[in-house]
Amino acid sequence: MIQTSSKSLTLQEFLLLPETKPVKEYINGKILEKSMLKGKHSTIQTELSTNRRRIICMVIGIINYFSFIDFIQSSLKIA
């Protein structure tokens, strides 16, 4: 892997960056260029990388949903 940025970023800042080729990854606040993958691992990694924003949004949505349910349940107990 080749380091491509010396500026430290938060994960949120990294996720806001546009997708690039070659693919970059976020490790300990740094953006690193990923090395070329081969075979089945490459296929899986490509799918995960392509869909990461969708996966993150789904996870955040699930967390928000359960937070909302907890809020409603606690509100109903008070009333």
C-alpha positions in Angstrom: 0.0 0.0 0.0 1.1 3.5 -0.8 0.3 6.4 1.5 -1.4 9.1 -0.5 -2.2 11.7 2.1 -0.3 13.1 5.1 -3.3 15.0 6.5 -5.3 13.2 9.1 -9.0 12.8 8.4 -11.9 11.7 10.4 -13.9 8.7 9.0 -16.8 11.0 8.3 -14.6 13.3 6.2 -13.2 10.3 4.3 -16.7 8.9 3.6 -17.6 12.3 2.0 -14.8 12.1 -0.5 -15.7 10.9 -4.0 -14.8 7.3 -5.1 -11.5 7.1 -6.9 -9.5 4.6 -9.0 -7.4 3.1 -7.8 -9.5 2.5 -4.7 -8.4 4.2 -1.5 -8.9 3.0 2.0 -9.1 4.7 5.4 -6.7 3.4 8.1 -5.9 5.3 11.4 -6.9 8.7 9.9 -4.9 8.3 6.8 -6.0 7.6 3.2 -4.0 4.8 1.6 -4.0 3.5 -1.9 -5.0 -0.2 -2.0 -2.8 -2.7 -3.6 -4.2 -4.7 -6.5 -6.2 -7.8 -5.4 -6.4 -11.1 -7.2 -9.0 -13.7 -7.7 -12.0 -14.3 -5.5 -10.8 -11.9 -2.8 -10.7 -9.2 -5.5 -14.3 -9.8 -6.5 -15.5 -9.7 -2.9 -13.4 -6.6 -2.0 -14.7 -4.7 -5.1 -18.3 -5.5 -4.2 -17.8 -4.3 -0.6 -16.0 -1.1 -1.7 -18.7 -0.3 -4.3 -21.5 -0.8 -1.8 -19.9 0.6 1.4 -21.9 3.8 1.4 -25.1 1.9 0.9 -24.2 -0.4 3.8 -23.2 2.4 6.1 -26.5 4.3 5.4 -28.4 1.1 6.1 -26.6 0.6 9.4 -27.2 4.2 10.4 -30.8 3.9 9.5 -31.2 0.8 11.7 -29.5 2.5 14.6 -31.8 5.6 14.2 -34.8 3.3 14.0 -34.0 1.6 17.2 -33.2 4.9 18.9 -36.6 6.2 17.8 -38.3 3.1 19.2 -36.5 3.4 22.5 -37.6 7.1 22.6 -41.2 6.2 22.0 -41.2 3.4 24.5 -39.7 5.7 27.2 -42.2 8.4 26.4 -45.1 6.0 26.7 -43.9 4.9 30.1 -43.8 8.5 31.4 -47.3 9.3 30.2 
